[in-house]
Amino acid sequence: MAAVLHSLLIPTPLGEMLAIASDRGLCLLDFAEQKSLQRHTAQVRQAHGGVEVASATAATAVLHATQLQLAQYFAGQRQAFDVPLDWVGTDFQVRVWQTLLRIPFGQTCSYAQQSEALGQPRAVRAVANANGQNKISIIVPCHRVVGSNGTLTGYAGGLPRKQALIALEAGQQDFSRHF
């Protein structure tokens, strides 16, 4: 029997997000109008044997948990996520994304610091490229990675969203009235 992937559109204060989950966990969480969404969705489908993504009429447990935890995050009530993840990427990409999970809420690090944490201090560009391939926004917090001089750099969801997420985690942005 072929794997089944379910999808759910989740409204957030920063725009609608598409979540896709397998029976193992969350595979994708991207902003719906993001340029990379179609490519990321195709990669998830291919990794699961080319199965079609079905809209969830009743949210699966993973999609329900994703929606609930995102709402809590934007309301300032959650700093860490415990949604099971079903990574879709190369071994190197997965290792890079796992380092993102170790960046504490409300803090940032540079790509160089992330490369060092990975044990590959000379792989800054490869790490930055892997971050750009992250298919699980917010929950896998690539928004917490900034340039070496502290400036905001590259975020597939757009720099205004990255700035808003960093401000939210610093207690300088209040989205709670939206939930």
PyMOL CGO cylinders between C-alpha atoms (Angstrom):
from pymol import cmd
from pymol.cgo import CYLINDER

trace = [
    CYLINDER, 0.00, 0.00, 0.00, 1.34, 3.42, -0.96, 0.3, 1, 1, 1, 1, 1, 1,
    CYLINDER, 1.34, 3.42, -0.96, 2.11, 6.06, 1.63, 0.3, 1, 1, 1, 1, 1, 1,
    CYLINDER, 2.11, 6.06, 1.63, -0.47, 8.76, 2.11, 0.3, 1, 1, 1, 1, 1, 1,
    CYLINDER, -0.47, 8.76, 2.11, 0.44, 12.40, 2.53, 0.3, 1, 1, 1, 1, 1, 1,
    CYLINDER, 0.44, 12.40, 2.53, -2.07, 14.84, 3.96, 0.3, 1, 1, 1, 1, 1, 1,
    CYLINDER, -2.07, 14.84, 3.96, -2.02, 18.61, 3.68, 0.3, 1, 1, 1, 1, 1, 1,
    CYLINDER, -2.02, 18.61, 3.68, -3.60, 21.43, 5.59, 0.3, 1, 1, 1, 1, 1, 1,
    CYLINDER, -3.60, 21.43, 5.59, -3.57, 25.19, 5.01, 0.3, 1, 1, 1, 1, 1, 1,
    CYLINDER, -3.57, 25.19, 5.01, -2.87, 26.92, 8.31, 0.3, 1, 1, 1, 1, 1, 1,
    CYLINDER, -2.87, 26.92, 8.31, -3.59, 30.64, 8.76, 0.3, 1, 1, 1, 1, 1, 1,
    CYLINDER, -3.59, 30.64, 8.76, -0.93, 32.57, 10.70, 0.3, 1, 1, 1, 1, 1, 1,
    CYLINDER, -0.93, 32.57, 10.70, -0.39, 36.28, 11.33, 0.3, 1, 1, 1, 1, 1, 1,
    CYLINDER, -0.39, 36.28, 11.33, 2.42, 36.17, 8.75, 0.3, 1, 1, 1, 1, 1, 1,
    CYLINDER, 2.42, 36.17, 8.75, 0.36, 34.51, 6.05, 0.3, 1, 1, 1, 1, 1, 1,
    CYLINDER, 0.36, 34.51, 6.05, -1.15, 31.17, 5.21, 0.3, 1, 1, 1, 1, 1, 1,
    CYLINDER, -1.15, 31.17, 5.21, 1.15, 28.15, 5.53, 0.3, 1, 1, 1, 1, 1, 1,
    CYLINDER, 1.15, 28.15, 5.53, 0.90, 24.78, 3.84, 0.3, 1, 1, 1, 1, 1, 1,
    CYLINDER, 0.90, 24.78, 3.84, 1.62, 21.80, 6.10, 0.3, 1, 1, 1, 1, 1, 1,
    CYLINDER, 1.62, 21.80, 6.10, 2.17, 18.31, 4.68, 0.3, 1, 1, 1, 1, 1, 1,
    CYLINDER, 2.17, 18.31, 4.68, 2.48, 15.26, 6.90, 0.3, 1, 1, 1, 1, 1, 1,
    CYLINDER, 2.48, 15.26, 6.90, 3.12, 11.58, 6.38, 0.3, 1, 1, 1, 1, 1, 1,
    CYLINDER, 3.12, 11.58, 6.38, 2.24, 8.88, 8.86, 0.3, 1, 1, 1, 1, 1, 1,
    CYLINDER, 2.24, 8.88, 8.86, 5.73, 9.42, 10.37, 0.3, 1, 1, 1, 1, 1, 1,
    CYLINDER, 5.73, 9.42, 10.37, 5.55, 13.18, 10.90, 0.3, 1, 1, 1, 1, 1, 1,
    CYLINDER, 5.55, 13.18, 10.90, 5.59, 16.68, 9.44, 0.3, 1, 1, 1, 1, 1, 1,
    CYLINDER, 5.59, 16.68, 9.44, 7.38, 16.81, 6.08, 0.3, 1, 1, 1, 1, 1, 1,
    CYLINDER, 7.38, 16.81, 6.08, 6.73, 20.39, 5.03, 0.3, 1, 1, 1, 1, 1, 1,
    CYLINDER, 6.73, 20.39, 5.03, 5.64, 23.69, 6.50, 0.3, 1, 1, 1, 1, 1, 1,
    CYLINDER, 5.64, 23.69, 6.50, 6.05, 26.58, 4.06, 0.3, 1, 1, 1, 1, 1, 1,
    CYLINDER, 6.05, 26.58, 4.06, 4.33, 29.87, 3.46, 0.3, 1, 1, 1, 1, 1, 1,
    CYLINDER, 4.33, 29.87, 3.46, 1.73, 29.26, 0.76, 0.3, 1, 1, 1, 1, 1, 1,
    CYLINDER, 1.73, 29.26, 0.76, 3.01, 31.88, -1.68, 0.3, 1, 1, 1, 1, 1, 1,
    CYLINDER, 3.01, 31.88, -1.68, 6.68, 31.01, -1.21, 0.3, 1, 1, 1, 1, 1, 1,
    CYLINDER, 6.68, 31.01, -1.21, 8.57, 30.57, -4.49, 0.3, 1, 1, 1, 1, 1, 1,
    CYLINDER, 8.57, 30.57, -4.49, 10.12, 27.28, -3.36, 0.3, 1, 1, 1, 1, 1, 1,
    CYLINDER, 10.12, 27.28, -3.36, 6.80, 25.71, -2.31, 0.3, 1, 1, 1, 1, 1, 1,
    CYLINDER, 6.80, 25.71, -2.31, 6.16, 23.84, -5.55, 0.3, 1, 1, 1, 1, 1, 1,
    CYLINDER, 6.16, 23.84, -5.55, 9.72, 22.46, -5.61, 0.3, 1, 1, 1, 1, 1, 1,
    CYLINDER, 9.72, 22.46, -5.61, 9.59, 21.48, -1.92, 0.3, 1, 1, 1, 1, 1, 1,
    CYLINDER, 9.59, 21.48, -1.92, 6.21, 19.79, -2.38, 0.3, 1, 1, 1, 1, 1, 1,
    CYLINDER, 6.21, 19.79, -2.38, 7.56, 17.82, -5.36, 0.3, 1, 1, 1, 1, 1, 1,
    CYLINDER, 7.56, 17.82, -5.36, 10.58, 16.72, -3.29, 0.3, 1, 1, 1, 1, 1, 1,
    CYLINDER, 10.58, 16.72, -3.29, 8.32, 15.53, -0.48, 0.3, 1, 1, 1, 1, 1, 1,
    CYLINDER, 8.32, 15.53, -0.48, 6.11, 13.62, -2.93, 0.3, 1, 1, 1, 1, 1, 1,
    CYLINDER, 6.11, 13.62, -2.93, 9.15, 12.02, -4.60, 0.3, 1, 1, 1, 1, 1, 1,
    CYLINDER, 9.15, 12.02, -4.60, 10.64, 11.01, -1.24, 0.3, 1, 1, 1, 1, 1, 1,
    CYLINDER, 10.64, 11.01, -1.24, 7.38, 9.22, -0.48, 0.3, 1, 1, 1, 1, 1, 1,
    CYLINDER, 7.38, 9.22, -0.48, 7.18, 7.34, -3.76, 0.3, 1, 1, 1, 1, 1, 1,
    CYLINDER, 7.18, 7.34, -3.76, 5.44, 9.99, -5.84, 0.3, 1, 1, 1, 1, 1, 1,
    CYLINDER, 5.44, 9.99, -5.84, 2.18, 9.81, -3.93, 0.3, 1, 1, 1, 1, 1, 1,
    CYLINDER, 2.18, 9.81, -3.93, -0.37, 12.55, -4.30, 0.3, 1, 1, 1, 1, 1, 1,
    CYLINDER, -0.37, 12.55, -4.30, -0.97, 14.96, -1.47, 0.3, 1, 1, 1, 1, 1, 1,
    CYLINDER, -0.97, 14.96, -1.47, -4.57, 14.84, -0.27, 0.3, 1, 1, 1, 1, 1, 1,
    CYLINDER, -4.57, 14.84, -0.27, -6.22, 17.70, 1.54, 0.3, 1, 1, 1, 1, 1, 1,
    CYLINDER, -6.22, 17.70, 1.54, -7.01, 16.70, 5.07, 0.3, 1, 1, 1, 1, 1, 1,
    CYLINDER, -7.01, 16.70, 5.07, -10.74, 16.89, 5.62, 0.3, 1, 1, 1, 1, 1, 1,
    CYLINDER, -10.74, 16.89, 5.62, -10.16, 16.19, 9.28, 0.3, 1, 1, 1, 1, 1, 1,
    CYLINDER, -10.16, 16.19, 9.28, -6.66, 17.12, 10.34, 0.3, 1, 1, 1, 1, 1, 1,
    CYLINDER, -6.66, 17.12, 10.34, -4.43, 14.18, 11.10, 0.3, 1, 1, 1, 1, 1, 1,
    CYLINDER, -4.43, 14.18, 11.10, -2.87, 14.14, 14.56, 0.3, 1, 1, 1, 1, 1, 1,
    CYLINDER, -2.87, 14.14, 14.56, 0.40, 15.61, 13.21, 0.3, 1, 1, 1, 1, 1, 1,
    CYLINDER, 0.40, 15.61, 13.21, -1.36, 18.36, 11.27, 0.3, 1, 1, 1, 1, 1, 1,
    CYLINDER, -1.36, 18.36, 11.27, -3.62, 19.15, 14.23, 0.3, 1, 1, 1, 1, 1, 1,
    CYLINDER, -3.62, 19.15, 14.23, -0.58, 19.36, 16.55, 0.3, 1, 1, 1, 1, 1, 1,
    CYLINDER, -0.58, 19.36, 16.55, 1.23, 21.58, 14.03, 0.3, 1, 1, 1, 1, 1, 1,
    CYLINDER, 1.23, 21.58, 14.03, -1.72, 23.96, 13.79, 0.3, 1, 1, 1, 1, 1, 1,
    CYLINDER, -1.72, 23.96, 13.79, -2.18, 24.10, 17.56, 0.3, 1, 1, 1, 1, 1, 1,
    CYLINDER, -2.18, 24.10, 17.56, 1.50, 24.57, 18.33, 0.3, 1, 1, 1, 1, 1, 1,
    CYLINDER, 1.50, 24.57, 18.33, 1.88, 27.32, 15.71, 0.3, 1, 1, 1, 1, 1, 1,
    CYLINDER, 1.88, 27.32, 15.71, -1.09, 29.16, 17.24, 0.3, 1, 1, 1, 1, 1, 1,
    CYLINDER, -1.09, 29.16, 17.24, 0.52, 28.84, 20.67, 0.3, 1, 1, 1, 1, 1, 1,
    CYLINDER, 0.52, 28.84, 20.67, 3.86, 30.07, 19.30, 0.3, 1, 1, 1, 1, 1, 1,
    CYLINDER, 3.86, 30.07, 19.30, 2.33, 33.16, 17.73, 0.3, 1, 1, 1, 1, 1, 1,
    CYLINDER, 2.33, 33.16, 17.73, 0.34, 33.81, 20.91, 0.3, 1, 1, 1, 1, 1, 1,
    CYLINDER, 0.34, 33.81, 20.91, 3.58, 33.82, 22.90, 0.3, 1, 1, 1, 1, 1, 1,
    CYLINDER, 3.58, 33.82, 22.90, 2.64, 30.61, 24.73, 0.3, 1, 1, 1, 1, 1, 1,
    CYLINDER, 2.64, 30.61, 24.73, 5.16, 28.19, 23.16, 0.3, 1, 1, 1, 1, 1, 1,
    CYLINDER, 5.16, 28.19, 23.16, 8.93, 28.34, 22.79, 0.3, 1, 1, 1, 1, 1, 1,
    CYLINDER, 8.93, 28.34, 22.79, 9.62, 24.78, 21.60, 0.3, 1, 1, 1, 1, 1, 1,
    CYLINDER, 9.62, 24.78, 21.60, 7.79, 22.41, 19.29, 0.3, 1, 1, 1, 1, 1, 1,
    CYLINDER, 7.79, 22.41, 19.29, 7.33, 18.68, 19.75, 0.3, 1, 1, 1, 1, 1, 1,
    CYLINDER, 7.33, 18.68, 19.75, 5.67, 17.78, 16.46, 0.3, 1, 1, 1, 1, 1, 1,
    CYLINDER, 5.67, 17.78, 16.46, 7.23, 14.61, 15.02, 0.3, 1, 1, 1, 1, 1, 1,
    CYLINDER, 7.23, 14.61, 15.02, 9.29, 15.41, 11.93, 0.3, 1, 1, 1, 1, 1, 1,
    CYLINDER, 9.29, 15.41, 11.93, 9.69, 13.35, 8.75, 0.3, 1, 1, 1, 1, 1, 1,
    CYLINDER, 9.69, 13.35, 8.75, 12.81, 14.95, 7.21, 0.3, 1, 1, 1, 1, 1, 1,
    CYLINDER, 12.81, 14.95, 7.21, 13.07, 15.08, 3.41, 0.3, 1, 1, 1, 1, 1, 1,
    CYLINDER, 13.07, 15.08, 3.41, 16.63, 15.91, 2.42, 0.3, 1, 1, 1, 1, 1, 1,
    CYLINDER, 16.63, 15.91, 2.42, 20.15, 14.58, 2.11, 0.3, 1, 1, 1, 1, 1, 1,
    CYLINDER, 20.15, 14.58, 2.11, 22.01, 13.27, 5.15, 0.3, 1, 1, 1, 1, 1, 1,
    CYLINDER, 22.01, 13.27, 5.15, 24.04, 16.50, 5.24, 0.3, 1, 1, 1, 1, 1, 1,
    CYLINDER, 24.04, 16.50, 5.24, 20.92, 18.68, 5.04, 0.3, 1, 1, 1, 1, 1, 1,
    CYLINDER, 20.92, 18.68, 5.04, 19.26, 16.76, 7.87, 0.3, 1, 1, 1, 1, 1, 1,
    CYLINDER, 19.26, 16.76, 7.87, 22.37, 17.19, 10.04, 0.3, 1, 1, 1, 1, 1, 1,
    CYLINDER, 22.37, 17.19, 10.04, 22.34, 20.93, 9.30, 0.3, 1, 1, 1, 1, 1, 1,
    CYLINDER, 22.34, 20.93, 9.30, 18.62, 21.20, 10.11, 0.3, 1, 1, 1, 1, 1, 1,
    CYLINDER, 18.62, 21.20, 10.11, 19.17, 19.33, 13.36, 0.3, 1, 1, 1, 1, 1, 1,
    CYLINDER, 19.17, 19.33, 13.36, 21.69, 22.01, 14.41, 0.3, 1, 1, 1, 1, 1, 1,
    CYLINDER, 21.69, 22.01, 14.41, 18.92, 24.58, 13.87, 0.3, 1, 1, 1, 1, 1, 1,
    CYLINDER, 18.92, 24.58, 13.87, 16.84, 22.83, 16.53, 0.3, 1, 1, 1, 1, 1, 1,
    CYLINDER, 16.84, 22.83, 16.53, 19.62, 23.52, 19.05, 0.3, 1, 1, 1, 1, 1, 1,
    CYLINDER, 19.62, 23.52, 19.05, 19.50, 27.32, 18.63, 0.3, 1, 1, 1, 1, 1, 1,
    CYLINDER, 19.50, 27.32, 18.63, 17.66, 28.51, 21.74, 0.3, 1, 1, 1, 1, 1, 1,
    CYLINDER, 17.66, 28.51, 21.74, 14.37, 30.38, 21.43, 0.3, 1, 1, 1, 1, 1, 1,
    CYLINDER, 14.37, 30.38, 21.43, 14.99, 34.13, 21.28, 0.3, 1, 1, 1, 1, 1, 1,
    CYLINDER, 14.99, 34.13, 21.28, 18.62, 33.78, 20.21, 0.3, 1, 1, 1, 1, 1, 1,
    CYLINDER, 18.62, 33.78, 20.21, 20.37, 33.92, 16.87, 0.3, 1, 1, 1, 1, 1, 1,
    CYLINDER, 20.37, 33.92, 16.87, 23.61, 32.54, 15.53, 0.3, 1, 1, 1, 1, 1, 1,
    CYLINDER, 23.61, 32.54, 15.53, 25.64, 33.13, 12.39, 0.3, 1, 1, 1, 1, 1, 1,
    CYLINDER, 25.64, 33.13, 12.39, 26.13, 30.65, 9.57, 0.3, 1, 1, 1, 1, 1, 1,
    CYLINDER, 26.13, 30.65, 9.57, 29.77, 30.38, 10.70, 0.3, 1, 1, 1, 1, 1, 1,
    CYLINDER, 29.77, 30.38, 10.70, 28.67, 29.49, 14.24, 0.3, 1, 1, 1, 1, 1, 1,
    CYLINDER, 28.67, 29.49, 14.24, 26.22, 26.95, 12.85, 0.3, 1, 1, 1, 1, 1, 1,
    CYLINDER, 26.22, 26.95, 12.85, 29.00, 25.41, 10.73, 0.3, 1, 1, 1, 1, 1, 1,
    CYLINDER, 29.00, 25.41, 10.73, 31.20, 25.15, 13.81, 0.3, 1, 1, 1, 1, 1, 1,
    CYLINDER, 31.20, 25.15, 13.81, 28.37, 23.53, 15.77, 0.3, 1, 1, 1, 1, 1, 1,
    CYLINDER, 28.37, 23.53, 15.77, 28.08, 21.01, 12.95, 0.3, 1, 1, 1, 1, 1, 1,
    CYLINDER, 28.08, 21.01, 12.95, 31.80, 20.26, 13.28, 0.3, 1, 1, 1, 1, 1, 1,
    CYLINDER, 31.80, 20.26, 13.28, 32.53, 21.61, 9.81, 0.3, 1, 1, 1, 1, 1, 1,
    CYLINDER, 32.53, 21.61, 9.81, 33.75, 25.20, 10.28, 0.3, 1, 1, 1, 1, 1, 1,
    CYLINDER, 33.75, 25.20, 10.28, 34.80, 25.57, 6.63, 0.3, 1, 1, 1, 1, 1, 1,
    CYLINDER, 34.80, 25.57, 6.63, 31.37, 24.53, 5.28, 0.3, 1, 1, 1, 1, 1, 1,
    CYLINDER, 31.37, 24.53, 5.28, 29.67, 27.91, 5.78, 0.3, 1, 1, 1, 1, 1, 1,
    CYLINDER, 29.67, 27.91, 5.78, 28.31, 28.13, 2.23, 0.3, 1, 1, 1, 1, 1, 1,
    CYLINDER, 28.31, 28.13, 2.23, 27.11, 24.53, 2.22, 0.3, 1, 1, 1, 1, 1, 1,
    CYLINDER, 27.11, 24.53, 2.22, 25.38, 25.11, 5.56, 0.3, 1, 1, 1, 1, 1, 1,
    CYLINDER, 25.38, 25.11, 5.56, 23.73, 28.29, 4.27, 0.3, 1, 1, 1, 1, 1, 1,
    CYLINDER, 23.73, 28.29, 4.27, 22.55, 26.41, 1.17, 0.3, 1, 1, 1, 1, 1, 1,
    CYLINDER, 22.55, 26.41, 1.17, 21.16, 23.57, 3.30, 0.3, 1, 1, 1, 1, 1, 1,
    CYLINDER, 21.16, 23.57, 3.30, 19.32, 26.11, 5.46, 0.3, 1, 1, 1, 1, 1, 1,
    CYLINDER, 19.32, 26.11, 5.46, 17.75, 27.46, 2.28, 0.3, 1, 1, 1, 1, 1, 1,
    CYLINDER, 17.75, 27.46, 2.28, 16.44, 23.96, 1.54, 0.3, 1, 1, 1, 1, 1, 1,
    CYLINDER, 16.44, 23.96, 1.54, 14.72, 23.66, 4.93, 0.3, 1, 1, 1, 1, 1, 1,
    CYLINDER, 14.72, 23.66, 4.93, 11.17, 22.50, 4.24, 0.3, 1, 1, 1, 1, 1, 1,
    CYLINDER, 11.17, 22.50, 4.24, 9.83, 22.96, 7.79, 0.3, 1, 1, 1, 1, 1, 1,
    CYLINDER, 9.83, 22.96, 7.79, 9.75, 26.69, 8.51, 0.3, 1, 1, 1, 1, 1, 1,
    CYLINDER, 9.75, 26.69, 8.51, 9.44, 28.07, 12.04, 0.3, 1, 1, 1, 1, 1, 1,
    CYLINDER, 9.44, 28.07, 12.04, 9.46, 24.64, 13.71, 0.3, 1, 1, 1, 1, 1, 1,
    CYLINDER, 9.46, 24.64, 13.71, 12.96, 24.07, 12.31, 0.3, 1, 1, 1, 1, 1, 1,
    CYLINDER, 12.96, 24.07, 12.31, 14.07, 27.64, 13.04, 0.3, 1, 1, 1, 1, 1, 1,
    CYLINDER, 14.07, 27.64, 13.04, 16.28, 28.71, 10.15, 0.3, 1, 1, 1, 1, 1, 1,
    CYLINDER, 16.28, 28.71, 10.15, 14.98, 32.23, 10.85, 0.3, 1, 1, 1, 1, 1, 1,
    CYLINDER, 14.98, 32.23, 10.85, 17.37, 32.29, 13.83, 0.3, 1, 1, 1, 1, 1, 1,
    CYLINDER, 17.37, 32.29, 13.83, 20.45, 32.27, 11.57, 0.3, 1, 1, 1, 1, 1, 1,
    CYLINDER, 20.45, 32.27, 11.57, 21.87, 35.68, 10.65, 0.3, 1, 1, 1, 1, 1, 1,
    CYLINDER, 21.87, 35.68, 10.65, 24.94, 37.05, 8.93, 0.3, 1, 1, 1, 1, 1, 1,
    CYLINDER, 24.94, 37.05, 8.93, 28.27, 37.18, 10.79, 0.3, 1, 1, 1, 1, 1, 1,
    CYLINDER, 28.27, 37.18, 10.79, 27.77, 40.90, 11.37, 0.3, 1, 1, 1, 1, 1, 1,
    CYLINDER, 27.77, 40.90, 11.37, 24.28, 40.31, 12.82, 0.3, 1, 1, 1, 1, 1, 1,
    CYLINDER, 24.28, 40.31, 12.82, 22.36, 41.46, 9.75, 0.3, 1, 1, 1, 1, 1, 1,
    CYLINDER, 22.36, 41.46, 9.75, 19.33, 39.59, 8.48, 0.3, 1, 1, 1, 1, 1, 1,
    CYLINDER, 19.33, 39.59, 8.48, 20.21, 37.50, 5.47, 0.3, 1, 1, 1, 1, 1, 1,
    CYLINDER, 20.21, 37.50, 5.47, 18.31, 35.04, 3.30, 0.3, 1, 1, 1, 1, 1, 1,
    CYLINDER, 18.31, 35.04, 3.30, 15.01, 33.60, 4.39, 0.3, 1, 1, 1, 1, 1, 1,
    CYLINDER, 15.01, 33.60, 4.39, 12.78, 31.79, 1.91, 0.3, 1, 1, 1, 1, 1, 1,
    CYLINDER, 12.78, 31.79, 1.91, 9.70, 33.28, 3.59, 0.3, 1, 1, 1, 1, 1, 1,
    CYLINDER, 9.70, 33.28, 3.59, 11.11, 36.79, 3.06, 0.3, 1, 1, 1, 1, 1, 1,
    CYLINDER, 11.11, 36.79, 3.06, 13.15, 39.07, 5.30, 0.3, 1, 1, 1, 1, 1, 1,
    CYLINDER, 13.15, 39.07, 5.30, 10.10, 40.90, 6.76, 0.3, 1, 1, 1, 1, 1, 1,
    CYLINDER, 10.10, 40.90, 6.76, 8.82, 37.55, 8.09, 0.3, 1, 1, 1, 1, 1, 1,
    CYLINDER, 8.82, 37.55, 8.09, 12.27, 36.67, 9.43, 0.3, 1, 1, 1, 1, 1, 1,
    CYLINDER, 12.27, 36.67, 9.43, 12.41, 40.02, 11.20, 0.3, 1, 1, 1, 1, 1, 1,
    CYLINDER, 12.41, 40.02, 11.20, 8.91, 39.50, 12.65, 0.3, 1, 1, 1, 1, 1, 1,
    CYLINDER, 8.91, 39.50, 12.65, 9.79, 36.00, 13.93, 0.3, 1, 1, 1, 1, 1, 1,
    CYLINDER, 9.79, 36.00, 13.93, 12.98, 37.23, 15.58, 0.3, 1, 1, 1, 1, 1, 1,
    CYLINDER, 12.98, 37.23, 15.58, 11.06, 40.15, 17.11, 0.3, 1, 1, 1, 1, 1, 1,
    CYLINDER, 11.06, 40.15, 17.11, 8.33, 37.77, 18.37, 0.3, 1, 1, 1, 1, 1, 1,
    CYLINDER, 8.33, 37.77, 18.37, 10.94, 35.60, 20.08, 0.3, 1, 1, 1, 1, 1, 1,
    CYLINDER, 10.94, 35.60, 20.08, 12.59, 38.68, 21.59, 0.3, 1, 1, 1, 1, 1, 1,
    CYLINDER, 12.59, 38.68, 21.59, 9.24, 39.77, 23.07, 0.3, 1, 1, 1, 1, 1, 1,
    CYLINDER, 9.24, 39.77, 23.07, 9.04, 42.78, 20.75, 0.3, 1, 1, 1, 1, 1, 1,
    CYLINDER, 9.04, 42.78, 20.75, 6.19, 41.56, 18.53, 0.3, 1, 1, 1, 1, 1, 1,
    CYLINDER, 6.19, 41.56, 18.53, 2.72, 40.60, 19.79, 0.3, 1, 1, 1, 1, 1, 1,
    CYLINDER, 2.72, 40.60, 19.79, 0.58, 38.39, 17.58, 0.3, 1, 1, 1, 1, 1, 1,
    CYLINDER, 0.58, 38.39, 17.58, -1.61, 37.12, 20.46, 0.3, 1, 1, 1, 1, 1, 1,
    CYLINDER, -1.61, 37.12, 20.46, -4.59, 39.24, 19.45, 0.3, 1, 1, 1, 1, 1, 1,
    CYLINDER, -4.59, 39.24, 19.45, -4.86, 37.16, 16.25, 0.3, 1, 1, 1, 1, 1, 1,
    CYLINDER, -4.86, 37.16, 16.25, -5.70, 33.98, 18.15, 0.3, 1, 1, 1, 1, 1, 1,
]
cmd.load_cgo(trace, "trace")
